[in-house]
Amino acid sequence: MSLVSHHTVTVEWGDCDPAGIVYYPAYFRWSDQSTYRLFLAAGLKRDDLSSGQWREGTPLVAAECAFKRPSQQGEKLVIETQVSKWGRTSFTVRHVFRNEAGEIAAEGTETRIWARKEGDAQSLKAVAIPDDAKKKLGG
């Protein structure tokens, strides 16, 4: 069974556009934060910085979000996050944003790869997802 993480955000003034509704990039920022919190809940570090530079982690390769209803300043949104699909080197994280009444405000996904690099960014390569990480995340 997939590990599910819940994270609550309060929509702030700076999250909104001139129309007073959440400006779409905020959902992507919150999705990234929620993925990080999912990894913490699983007891995992999402990125290895132990050597002083990034060597292994889960870079984002695709993201999408469907907006179901507008959210505005002062609203609290609960984000439900879980891995919804596993590949050999990639995985998809699903995010559902709900207001306090339980209505879906947005739904999105992130596709990430498990990757390593030995030098500069050009050396980045997808590698098999470690079994331990998959297990901890419910795969």
QUIGI-V820095 format. One record per pair of residues at least 12 apart in sequence whose ideal C-beta (glycine too) atoms are under 7 Angstrom apart, sorted by the first residue. I is the first residue (numbers start at 1). GAP is how many residues later the second one is. Records with the same first field share a line. If there is no record, write none. Layout:
# QUIGI-V820095
I = GAP, GAP
This chain:
# QUIGI-V820095
1 = 137
2 = 80, 81, 136
3 = 35, 38, 39, 79, 134, 135
4 = 76, 78
5 = 29, 32, 33, 36, 76
6 = 72, 73, 74
7 = 26, 27, 30, 72, 74
8 = 68, 69, 70
9 = 21, 68, 70
10 = 66
11 = 60, 61, 62, 63, 64, 66
12 = 61
13 = 60
16 = 56, 57
20 = 52, 53
21 = 49, 50, 51
22 = 49
24 = 41
27 = 38, 70, 79, 81
28 = 35, 37
30 = 49
31 = 32, 64, 77, 79
34 = 45, 47, 61
35 = 46, 58, 75
38 = 43, 55
42 = 94, 95
43 = 93
44 = 89, 92
46 = 12
55 = 61, 62
56 = 59, 60
57 = 58
58 = 54, 55, 56
59 = 53, 54, 56
60 = 50, 52
61 = 50, 51, 52
62 = 49
63 = 45, 47
64 = 44, 45
65 = 41, 43
66 = 40, 41, 42
67 = 39
68 = 36, 37, 38, 39
69 = 34, 36
71 = 28, 34
75 = 24
76 = 24
77 = 20, 21, 22, 28
78 = 20
79 = 16, 18
80 = 16
81 = 12, 14
82 = 12
83 = 54, 55, 56
86 = 48, 53
88 = 40
89 = 24, 25, 37, 38, 39, 40
90 = 21, 22, 23, 36
91 = 21, 38
92 = 17, 19
93 = 16, 17, 19
94 = 15
95 = 12, 13
113 = 13
114 = 12, 13, 15
115 = 12
